[in-house]
Amino acid sequence: MATDWMQDYQGALKSSGAFREFFNEGFDENEMADRSSVIDTYSFLLPKKIAERIKLLGRDSALAKQFLPHLDEKTNSAGMYDPIGDKTHSKGGQIIHRYENRILFAPTTVCPVMCRYCFRKNELNEKDDLFNADFEKTLQYLKENPEIEEIIFTGGDPLVLSNQKIIFYLNAFSEIKTIKYIRFHTRFVTTIPSRIDQGFVSLLTEASKKFESVIVAVHTNHLEEFDSEVDAAFLKLKALPIQLMSQTVLLKGVNDSETVLIDLFKKLISLGCRPYYLHHPDEVKGGMHFYLPLEDGRKIYAKLRNKLPGWAIPQYIIDIPGGHGKVSAFNPESYRFSRELITLDGSILKL
Ligand code: SF4
């Protein structure tokens, strides 16, 4: 029998026909034709509850911009297929090994929603070879590389897997004594909050007994993503013996403002979730209409410190294009040599 979250997932809008039917009053015929034509190039997936909220909030809302297809995805040819170099660091067996002590483990290409700005949108759309399942190879790689201490479940979204499947993976990883930390990165909490069901709560509780630390990093970009169900899902996670964190992507037209970010981070704190990462957007093909210059992001970030304590401010990071890894986006020395600092009011101070 399908559980609640599976019903929510299976009931999502998936096709250009479903998009047209649901949003038929939101766009004139030409724009509807343009937008639905994007779905031939980049797939579309939107849970019904989010679609209903977009209808209420309108086409210019942060939710609409994040999740409704836009012609710019097809017509803007800038950007890279694989901006953060997943392929460069792929080790087969669903593993991306970019940093010495941790790996990304990608057991699925499926997500609860298709974010139009997704940094892996080309890989996920074409079901890139990276995601070919070979779990034995994964385990072998972990045994041969004892410096790896952390498994980061990614994808796609790992919570699309059944609880049984996640438990299977966790049991296998717990047999490898060098693995100390387990981290899940997920978009489910704000898109299909029913996914935080009793089975998932129990598996996290059990995992916290087997590993030194279990971390859930919730992907969220705007206050519009929250309602009472979402709040309740966060509070369930907060009550567990895990670390609850967030990651946010800075997106032009969605959250590129200090007030939007401050409201979001204050909301997260109120739900017991520590803002962890603010990602500068990746230069991904099909998502360049969300891109903003690094200097713009740095000026916004600088202003956060005046209104939030340090413990409530996430690290602002940038994945250096080409797979060179994440570095601080705020410190100019880490991106390119510079003697410039950004002050609290956003002005540039030359040293
Ligand atoms: S949930 Fe993550 S991986 Fe999936 S489409 Fe959104 S950004 Fe991409």
Residues whose N, C-alpha, C, O or C-beta is under 5 A from the ligand:
A	BS01	SF4	C111 V113 M114 C115 C118 F119 G155 G156 D157 R187
